[in-house]
Amino acid sequence: MESNTQEPKRPGLFKMHKTSLSISSISSAASSLNSNLPLLRSKANDSAIKAFLVIKKFGSFIGPGFLVAVAYIDPGNYSTDVSAGASNKYALLFVVIMSNMFAIFLQSLCIKLGSVTGMDLAENCRAHLPKWMVIPLYVLAEAAIIATDIAEVIGSAIALNLLANIPLVAGCAITLVDVLFLLLFYRPHGNMNGLRVFEYFVMGLVLAVVICFCIQLSLIRNQSVGEVFRGYLPSSAVVKGDGLYQSCGILGATVMPHSLFLGSGVVQPRLKEFDEAKGNIQPAETDYRPSIEAIRSCMKYLIAELAISLFTFALFVNSSILIVAGASLFGTDGASDADLFGIYKLLSSSIAPAAGTVFALALLLSGLSAGIVATIAGQMVSEGMINWSVKPWIRRLVTRCISIVPSIIIAAAIGKSGLSAALNASQVTLSVILPFVSAPLVYFTCFNKFMTVKGGTTRTAVESDSENESMEILGIPMRNSWYTATLAVLIWLVIAIMNVALLVLVGLGKA
C-alpha cells in the first residue's frame, strides 16, 4: 500500500541563487563605493577649491563696476523716477529695466574697448577720429558732464535742505566740500591699494543707498506685488501723454554719457596689475597696452562684476524710487507736479517721519558719490580728447563752479519748483547727447583695425625680426561678432529714435 504522504517542499535552487546573487551584487556595489569614496572626496574637494579660487579671483575685480553703478543712481534718477511713478504709477518700470539692459550692454562694450586697446573711449576718439569730429564730441561730452554735475548740485542741495533745513543757495555752495575728498584720496595713477580704498569708500556709499531703499520698501503697505511686476512688461504708457518725455528722462538718467568714458577707463589698472605679476610689461615701456593673456584672464571677470553691480544695485535703486513714488504719489492731487520735496513731505506724513528722512539721506549719499565719479569721467574726457592734463581736485573745482552758478541763480530766483524743473531738464539733455557719445563706441568695437591685440606690450613696440614684426601687425582680432554688432546698432537706433521723437514733441509743444 502506497503512502500518500508528501515530502516537504524545499526552497528552489533558482530562488536561492537569485538571493545569493542579489546579496553579492549589493556587497560588490558597497565595496566598490567604499573603494571610490576617496576619489569622490578628492573630486569634491577639487571642485570646492576651484570654486573658491574663482570667487577669490572675482573678488579682486570688485570695484570698477560699483564706480560705474554710481552714475546710474544719481539725483537725476530720483527726479525722473519720482515724476514717472507719480504720473504713471508702475507702468514705466519697463523703461527702467530696458535702460538698465542697454546700460549693461554698452558698458560691456566699454570694458572690451578699454581692455583690447588699452585706452579709454576719449583716447580712442583722439587717436582714430579726425579733429573736426573730435572737437564737437569733446564739447558734447563736457556739456554732458556739466549737466550731470548740475543734477548732483541740485540733488545734494535739496537733500541738505530737507535734512538740516539749510537754504538752497547755501546748500549749492556747500557741495564744493567733496573737492577735499578728491584732493586727499583719489590717486588714479597710484598703487592699487590706494585705488581700492577709494573704490571701497564709493561701494560703501552705494550699499548705504541700497539699505535706505530696503527700509523704504518695507514701510509701504496695501500695494499689489503682481501690479508692480506687471510694470516691467511693455506698456502703451511709454507713448501716451508725457510718457515719452519721462521715458527719455529715465534713459538719460540711466545710460548717462559720462559713464561710457568712465567704464572704458577704470579697467586698465586690473589688467596692468595682472601683466606686472606675470612679467609681461617691459621695463622701458612708457605707454601700457594689455597683453592678450591679461585680456583673456581679466575681461570676463570685469564684465561679470559690472553686470552684477548694475543689474542688482543700480536696477534695484531705480526701481525702488519709482515704486515708492508710484505707491505714495500716484492718484493724489499733486501728482502732476510731483518733485523731490513733494515725495519727502508725503512719505513723512503718510508713512512715518523716518521714511522721509531715509529718502533724503539716500539722496544726499547719491549726490556725493555721483559727483565724485563724474569728476573722474571729466578727467578722462579732457585728458583723452584734447590732452589737457589737470589735477582731479582742480578739475572738480572748475566743473563744480560752472555747475553751481546756474543752480544758485535758479534757487535764488525761482526756488523749489525751478530746481525740480532744472533737474528733470538736465536728464533729458543727457538723453539727447547720448547717441552722439555712444556712436564712436559702437563704431570702434565693430572693426578689427581698432580691436586687434598686437604681439607687443606697448603701442610703439616694433620687433627687428621680420617674422615677429608680421605677427605684430596681424595680431589677434577681437572685434564684435556679427550678432553683437547688430545688437549694438539696434540699441543705438532705439536711443536715437526716442530722442528724435522727443525733440519733435518738444518742438510741437507736446512735451
C-alpha positions as CSV (number, residue, x, y, z in Angstrom):
1,M,0.0,0.0,0.0
2,E,1.5,3.3,-1.2
3,S,1.8,6.1,1.2
4,N,0.1,9.4,0.4
5,T,2.4,11.5,2.5
6,Q,4.4,14.1,0.6
7,E,7.9,15.4,1.3
8,P,8.0,19.0,2.5
9,K,8.9,21.4,-0.3
10,R,12.4,22.7,-0.4
11,P,13.4,26.2,-1.5
12,G,14.1,26.3,-5.2
13,L,17.7,26.4,-6.3
14,F,16.8,29.3,-8.6
15,K,15.5,31.4,-5.8
16,M,18.5,30.6,-3.6
17,H,20.8,31.5,-6.4
18,K,18.9,34.8,-7.1
19,T,19.0,35.7,-3.4
20,S,22.7,35.0,-3.1
21,L,23.3,36.9,-6.4
22,S,21.4,40.0,-5.0
23,I,23.4,39.9,-1.8
24,S,26.7,39.5,-3.7
25,S,25.7,42.4,-6.0
26,I,24.9,44.7,-3.1
27,S,28.1,43.6,-1.4
28,S,30.1,44.3,-4.6
29,A,28.5,47.7,-5.0
30,A,29.2,48.6,-1.4
31,S,32.8,47.6,-1.6
32,S,33.1,49.5,-4.9
33,L,31.6,52.6,-3.3
34,N,33.9,52.3,-0.4
35,S,36.9,52.0,-2.7
36,N,35.8,55.0,-4.7
37,L,35.0,57.2,-1.7
38,P,38.5,58.7,-1.6
39,L,38.3,59.5,-5.3
40,L,34.8,61.1,-4.9
41,R,36.0,63.1,-1.9
42,S,39.0,64.2,-3.9
43,K,36.9,65.4,-6.8
44,A,34.5,67.2,-4.4
45,N,37.5,68.9,-2.8
46,D,38.9,69.8,-6.1
47,S,35.6,71.3,-7.2
48,A,35.3,73.2,-3.9
49,I,38.9,74.5,-4.3
50,K,38.2,75.6,-7.9
51,A,35.0,77.4,-6.9
52,F,36.9,79.1,-4.0
53,L,39.7,80.2,-6.3
54,V,37.2,81.6,-8.9
55,I,35.3,83.5,-6.2
56,K,38.6,84.8,-4.7
57,K,39.8,85.9,-8.2
58,F,36.4,87.6,-8.8
59,G,36.7,89.4,-5.5
60,S,39.9,91.1,-6.7
61,F,37.9,92.6,-9.6
62,I,35.2,94.1,-7.4
63,G,35.3,97.9,-7.5
64,P,35.1,99.3,-11.1
65,G,31.5,98.1,-11.5
66,F,30.5,100.0,-8.4
67,L,32.2,103.1,-9.7
68,V,30.2,102.8,-12.9
69,A,27.0,101.9,-11.0
70,V,27.1,105.2,-9.1
71,A,26.4,107.0,-12.3
72,Y,23.1,105.2,-12.5
73,I,21.8,106.2,-9.1
74,D,22.5,109.9,-9.0
75,P,19.9,112.6,-8.0
76,G,18.8,112.9,-11.6
77,N,17.4,109.3,-11.4
78,Y,15.5,110.3,-8.3
79,S,13.8,113.2,-10.0
80,T,12.9,111.4,-13.2
81,D,11.7,108.2,-11.4
82,V,9.6,110.2,-8.9
83,S,7.9,112.0,-11.8
84,A,7.3,108.8,-13.7
85,G,5.9,107.0,-10.7
86,A,3.7,109.9,-9.7
87,S,2.1,110.2,-13.1
88,N,2.1,106.6,-14.4
89,K,2.5,104.5,-11.2
90,Y,4.4,101.4,-12.1
91,A,3.9,101.4,-15.9
92,L,7.3,102.9,-16.7
93,L,9.3,100.2,-14.8
94,F,9.6,98.7,-18.3
95,V,11.7,101.7,-19.3
96,V,13.8,101.3,-16.2
97,I,14.7,97.7,-16.9
98,M,15.1,98.4,-20.6
99,S,17.5,101.3,-19.9
100,N,19.4,99.1,-17.4
101,M,19.8,96.3,-20.1
102,F,21.0,98.9,-22.6
103,A,23.5,100.2,-19.9
104,I,24.9,96.7,-19.2
105,F,25.4,96.0,-22.9
106,L,27.0,99.4,-23.7
107,Q,29.2,99.1,-20.6
108,S,30.3,95.7,-21.7
109,L,31.5,97.2,-25.0
110,C,33.3,99.9,-22.9
111,I,35.2,97.2,-21.0
112,K,36.0,95.4,-24.2
113,L,37.3,98.6,-25.8
114,G,39.3,99.6,-22.8
115,S,40.8,96.1,-22.4
116,V,41.7,95.5,-26.1
117,T,43.1,98.9,-26.9
118,G,44.4,99.9,-23.5
119,M,42.8,103.3,-24.0
120,D,39.5,104.7,-22.8
121,L,36.8,106.0,-25.1
122,A,38.1,109.6,-25.1
123,E,41.7,108.5,-26.0
124,N,40.3,106.3,-28.8
125,C,38.4,109.2,-30.2
126,R,41.6,111.4,-30.3
127,A,43.6,108.6,-31.8
128,H,41.3,107.4,-34.5
129,L,38.8,110.2,-35.4
130,P,39.5,113.4,-37.4
131,K,40.0,116.5,-35.4
132,W,36.9,118.2,-36.9
133,M,34.9,115.4,-35.3
134,V,36.8,115.2,-32.0
135,I,36.2,118.8,-31.1
136,P,32.3,118.7,-31.3
137,L,32.4,115.3,-29.4
138,Y,34.5,116.9,-26.7
139,V,32.1,119.9,-26.4
140,L,29.1,117.5,-26.1
141,A,31.0,115.3,-23.6
142,E,31.8,118.3,-21.4
143,A,28.2,119.5,-21.7
144,A,27.0,116.1,-20.5
145,I,29.4,116.2,-17.5
146,I,28.3,119.7,-16.6
147,A,24.6,118.7,-16.9
148,T,25.4,115.7,-14.7
149,D,27.1,117.9,-12.2
150,I,24.2,120.3,-12.1
151,A,22.0,117.4,-11.1
152,E,24.4,116.5,-8.3
153,V,24.5,120.1,-7.0
154,I,20.7,120.4,-7.1
155,G,20.1,117.0,-5.6
156,S,22.6,117.5,-2.8
157,A,21.3,121.0,-2.0
158,I,17.7,119.6,-1.8
159,A,18.8,116.8,0.5
160,L,20.6,119.3,2.8
161,N,17.5,121.5,2.8
162,L,15.3,118.5,3.8
163,L,17.7,117.1,6.4
164,A,19.0,120.2,8.1
165,N,16.8,123.0,6.7
166,I,19.8,124.6,5.1
167,P,18.8,127.2,2.5
168,L,19.0,126.0,-1.1
169,V,21.5,128.7,-2.1
170,A,23.8,127.8,0.8
171,G,23.3,124.1,0.0
172,C,24.5,124.6,-3.5
173,A,27.7,126.3,-2.2
174,I,28.3,123.5,0.4
175,T,28.5,120.9,-2.3
176,L,32.1,122.1,-3.0
177,V,33.2,120.1,0.0
178,D,33.7,116.9,-1.9
179,V,36.7,118.6,-3.6
180,L,38.6,118.0,-0.4
181,F,37.9,114.3,-0.6
182,L,39.2,114.0,-4.1
183,L,42.3,116.0,-3.1
184,L,43.1,113.7,-0.2
185,F,42.2,110.2,-1.5
186,Y,41.9,109.8,-5.3
187,R,45.1,108.8,-7.0
188,P,44.2,107.3,-10.4
189,H,47.9,106.5,-11.2
190,G,48.9,105.5,-7.8
191,N,49.3,102.0,-6.3
192,M,46.4,99.5,-6.4
193,N,45.9,99.6,-2.6
194,G,45.1,103.3,-2.6
195,L,42.8,102.9,-5.5
196,R,41.0,100.0,-3.8
197,V,40.4,102.1,-0.7
198,F,38.8,104.8,-2.8
199,E,36.7,102.2,-4.6
200,Y,35.6,100.6,-1.2
201,F,34.5,104.1,0.0
202,V,32.3,104.5,-3.1
203,M,31.0,101.0,-2.6
204,G,30.1,101.8,1.0
205,L,28.0,104.8,-0.3
206,V,26.2,102.6,-2.8
207,L,25.4,100.0,-0.2
208,A,24.1,102.7,2.2
209,V,21.8,103.9,-0.6
210,V,20.5,100.4,-1.1
211,I,19.9,99.9,2.6
212,C,17.9,103.1,2.7
213,F,15.6,101.9,0.0
214,C,15.2,98.5,1.6
215,I,13.9,100.3,4.6
216,Q,11.7,102.5,2.3
217,L,10.1,99.4,0.6
218,S,9.5,97.7,3.9
219,L,7.4,100.7,5.0
220,I,5.0,100.5,2.0
221,R,1.6,99.0,2.7
222,N,-1.5,97.9,0.7
223,Q,0.2,97.5,-2.6
224,S,-0.1,94.6,-5.1
225,V,3.1,92.8,-5.8
226,G,1.6,91.5,-9.1
227,E,0.9,95.0,-10.2
228,V,4.5,96.0,-9.5
229,F,5.9,93.2,-11.6
230,R,3.4,93.9,-14.4
231,G,5.1,97.3,-14.7
232,Y,8.2,95.6,-16.1
233,L,6.2,94.5,-19.1
234,P,5.9,96.7,-22.2
235,S,3.1,99.3,-21.9
236,S,1.4,101.9,-24.1
237,A,2.1,104.4,-21.3
238,V,5.5,105.0,-22.9
239,V,4.0,106.8,-25.8
240,K,0.9,108.3,-24.1
241,G,0.8,111.9,-22.7
242,D,4.2,112.9,-21.3
243,G,5.3,109.2,-21.2
244,L,7.9,109.7,-24.0
245,Y,9.4,112.7,-22.3
246,Q,9.6,110.9,-19.0
247,S,11.0,107.8,-20.7
248,C,13.7,109.8,-22.3
249,G,14.5,111.3,-18.9
250,I,14.8,107.9,-17.4
251,L,17.0,106.8,-20.3
252,G,19.2,109.8,-20.0
253,A,19.4,109.4,-16.2
254,T,20.3,105.7,-16.5
255,V,22.5,105.4,-19.6
256,M,24.5,108.5,-18.8
257,P,27.0,109.7,-21.5
258,H,29.9,110.3,-19.0
259,S,29.5,106.7,-17.7
260,L,30.7,105.4,-21.1
261,F,34.0,107.2,-20.7
262,L,34.2,106.1,-17.1
263,G,33.5,102.4,-17.9
264,S,36.2,102.3,-20.6
265,G,38.8,103.9,-18.4
266,V,38.6,102.1,-15.0
267,V,39.5,98.7,-16.2
268,Q,43.2,99.2,-17.1
269,P,44.6,99.1,-13.5
270,R,43.4,95.5,-13.1
271,L,44.9,94.5,-16.4
272,K,48.2,96.2,-15.7
273,E,48.3,94.6,-12.2
274,F,48.0,91.2,-14.0
275,D,50.7,91.9,-16.5
276,E,53.1,93.2,-13.8
277,A,52.6,90.0,-11.9
278,K,53.3,87.9,-15.0
279,G,56.2,89.9,-16.1
280,N,54.6,90.9,-19.4
281,I,55.5,94.6,-19.1
282,Q,58.8,95.7,-20.4
283,P,60.9,98.0,-18.1
284,A,61.4,100.7,-20.8
285,E,57.7,100.8,-21.6
286,T,56.1,104.2,-21.4
287,D,52.6,103.6,-22.7
288,Y,50.8,100.5,-21.4
289,R,48.8,98.2,-23.6
290,P,47.3,95.0,-22.1
291,S,48.7,91.6,-23.3
292,I,46.4,89.0,-24.8
293,E,47.0,86.9,-21.7
294,A,45.7,89.7,-19.4
295,I,42.7,90.4,-21.6
296,R,41.6,86.7,-21.7
297,S,42.2,86.3,-18.0
298,C,40.6,89.5,-16.8
299,M,37.9,90.8,-19.2
300,K,35.3,88.1,-18.4
301,Y,35.6,88.9,-14.7
302,L,35.4,92.7,-15.3
303,I,32.2,92.2,-17.4
304,A,30.6,89.9,-14.8
305,E,31.4,92.3,-12.0
306,L,29.9,95.2,-13.9
307,A,26.8,93.3,-14.9
308,I,26.1,92.1,-11.3
309,S,26.7,95.7,-10.0
310,L,24.3,97.2,-12.5
311,F,21.6,94.5,-12.5
312,T,21.4,94.3,-8.8
313,F,22.2,97.6,-7.1
314,A,21.5,100.1,-9.9
315,L,18.3,98.4,-11.1
316,F,17.1,97.9,-7.5
317,V,17.6,101.5,-6.5
318,N,16.0,102.9,-9.7
319,S,13.1,100.5,-9.4
320,S,12.7,101.3,-5.7
321,I,12.5,105.1,-6.3
322,L,9.8,104.6,-8.9
323,I,7.8,102.1,-6.8
324,V,7.9,104.3,-3.7
325,A,6.7,107.3,-5.8
326,G,4.0,105.3,-7.5
327,A,2.8,103.8,-4.2
328,S,2.7,107.2,-2.4
329,L,2.0,109.8,-5.0
330,F,0.0,108.3,-7.9
331,G,-3.6,109.4,-7.8
332,T,-3.0,112.2,-5.4
333,D,-3.8,115.9,-6.0
334,G,-0.2,117.0,-6.5
335,A,0.9,114.0,-8.6
336,S,1.2,116.1,-11.8
337,D,3.7,118.4,-10.1
338,A,5.5,115.8,-8.1
339,D,9.1,116.5,-7.2
340,L,11.6,115.5,-4.5
341,F,10.2,118.0,-2.0
342,G,6.7,116.6,-2.5
343,I,7.6,112.9,-2.1
344,Y,9.6,113.8,1.1
345,K,6.6,115.5,2.6
346,L,4.2,112.7,1.6
347,L,6.5,110.0,2.9
348,S,6.9,111.8,6.2
349,S,3.2,112.4,6.7
350,S,1.6,109.2,5.2
351,I,4.1,106.6,6.3
352,A,6.4,107.9,9.1
353,P,8.8,110.8,9.6
354,A,11.6,108.4,9.4
355,A,10.6,107.4,5.8
356,G,11.1,111.0,4.6
357,T,14.4,111.2,6.4
358,V,15.7,108.0,5.0
359,F,14.7,109.2,1.5
360,A,16.6,112.5,1.9
361,L,19.7,110.7,3.3
362,A,19.8,108.4,0.3
363,L,19.5,111.4,-2.0
364,L,22.5,113.1,-0.2
365,L,24.6,110.0,-0.4
366,S,23.8,109.5,-4.1
367,G,24.7,113.2,-4.9
368,L,28.0,112.9,-3.0
369,S,29.1,109.6,-4.7
370,A,27.9,110.6,-8.2
371,G,29.6,114.0,-8.0
372,I,33.0,112.3,-7.2
373,V,32.6,109.8,-10.0
374,A,31.6,112.5,-12.6
375,T,34.9,114.2,-11.8
376,I,36.8,111.0,-12.7
377,A,34.9,110.8,-16.0
378,G,35.6,114.5,-16.7
379,Q,39.3,114.0,-16.1
380,M,39.3,111.1,-18.7
381,V,37.4,113.3,-21.2
382,S,39.8,116.3,-21.0
383,E,43.0,114.2,-20.9
384,G,41.8,111.8,-23.6
385,M,40.3,114.1,-26.2
386,I,42.4,117.3,-26.0
387,N,45.4,116.0,-24.0
388,W,44.6,118.6,-21.2
389,S,46.0,117.2,-18.0
390,V,45.0,118.7,-14.8
391,K,44.8,117.5,-11.2
392,P,41.4,115.9,-10.3
393,W,40.6,118.4,-7.5
394,I,41.3,121.3,-9.8
395,R,39.1,119.8,-12.4
396,R,36.4,119.2,-9.8
397,L,36.6,122.8,-8.6
398,V,36.3,124.2,-12.1
399,T,33.4,121.9,-13.1
400,R,31.6,122.4,-9.8
401,C,31.9,126.2,-10.0
402,I,30.4,126.1,-13.5
403,S,27.6,124.0,-12.3
404,I,26.9,126.0,-9.1
405,V,26.3,129.3,-10.9
406,P,23.1,128.3,-12.8
407,S,22.0,126.3,-9.8
408,I,22.3,129.2,-7.4
409,I,20.6,131.6,-9.8
410,I,17.7,129.2,-10.2
411,A,17.5,128.6,-6.5
412,A,17.5,132.3,-5.7
413,A,15.2,133.5,-8.5
414,I,12.6,130.7,-8.8
415,G,13.1,128.4,-5.8
416,K,12.0,124.9,-5.3
417,S,9.9,124.5,-8.5
418,G,12.7,125.9,-10.6
419,L,15.3,123.5,-9.2
420,S,13.0,120.5,-9.8
421,A,12.4,121.5,-13.4
422,A,16.1,122.1,-14.0
423,L,16.8,118.6,-12.5
424,N,14.4,116.9,-15.0
425,A,15.7,119.1,-17.9
426,S,19.3,118.1,-17.2
427,Q,18.4,114.4,-17.6
428,V,16.6,115.0,-20.9
429,T,19.7,116.9,-22.1
430,L,21.8,113.9,-21.2
431,S,19.5,111.6,-23.2
432,V,19.8,113.9,-26.3
433,I,23.6,113.9,-26.0
434,L,23.8,110.1,-25.6
435,P,23.5,109.0,-29.3
436,F,26.4,111.2,-30.2
437,V,28.7,109.9,-27.5
438,S,27.7,106.2,-27.9
439,A,28.2,106.2,-31.7
440,P,32.0,106.1,-31.6
441,L,31.9,103.3,-29.0
442,V,29.8,101.1,-31.4
443,Y,32.0,102.1,-34.3
444,F,35.3,101.3,-32.7
445,T,34.3,97.9,-31.3
446,C,32.9,96.7,-34.7
447,F,36.2,96.9,-36.6
448,N,39.4,94.9,-36.4
449,K,41.6,97.9,-37.3
450,F,40.8,99.2,-33.8
451,M,40.1,96.0,-31.9
452,T,43.3,94.0,-32.6
453,V,45.6,92.8,-29.9
454,K,49.2,93.2,-31.2
455,G,52.1,91.0,-30.3
456,G,54.0,93.6,-28.3
457,T,53.0,95.0,-24.9
458,T,53.4,98.7,-25.9
459,R,51.7,100.7,-28.6
460,T,55.0,101.7,-30.2
461,A,56.9,98.4,-30.0
462,V,58.3,97.1,-33.3
463,E,60.5,94.0,-33.4
464,S,63.5,93.9,-35.6
465,D,62.8,90.3,-36.7
466,S,60.6,90.3,-39.8
467,E,58.5,87.3,-38.6
468,N,57.8,89.0,-35.2
469,E,57.0,92.2,-37.0
470,S,54.5,90.4,-39.2
471,M,52.8,88.9,-36.1
472,E,52.8,92.4,-34.5
473,I,50.9,93.8,-37.5
474,L,48.4,90.9,-37.8
475,G,47.8,90.4,-34.1
476,I,44.6,88.8,-32.7
477,P,41.3,90.3,-33.9
478,M,38.7,90.9,-31.2
479,R,36.0,93.0,-32.8
480,N,32.3,92.3,-32.1
481,S,30.8,89.3,-33.6
482,W,28.1,89.9,-36.2
483,Y,25.2,89.4,-33.7
484,T,26.8,91.6,-31.1
485,A,27.4,94.3,-33.7
486,T,23.8,94.0,-34.9
487,L,22.5,94.3,-31.4
488,A,24.8,97.3,-30.7
489,V,23.5,99.1,-33.8
490,L,19.8,98.3,-32.9
491,I,20.2,99.6,-29.4
492,W,21.9,102.8,-30.8
493,L,18.9,103.2,-33.2
494,V,16.3,102.8,-30.4
495,I,18.1,105.5,-28.4
496,A,18.4,107.8,-31.4
497,I,14.8,107.4,-32.5
498,M,13.5,108.0,-29.0
499,N,15.4,111.3,-28.9
500,V,14.3,112.4,-32.3
501,A,10.7,111.8,-31.3
502,L,11.3,113.7,-28.1
503,L,12.7,116.7,-30.0
504,V,9.7,116.7,-32.3
505,L,7.3,116.6,-29.4
506,V,9.2,119.4,-27.7
507,G,9.1,121.5,-30.9
508,L,5.3,120.9,-31.2
509,G,4.8,121.9,-27.5
510,K,3.5,118.4,-26.6
511,A,6.3,117.5,-24.2
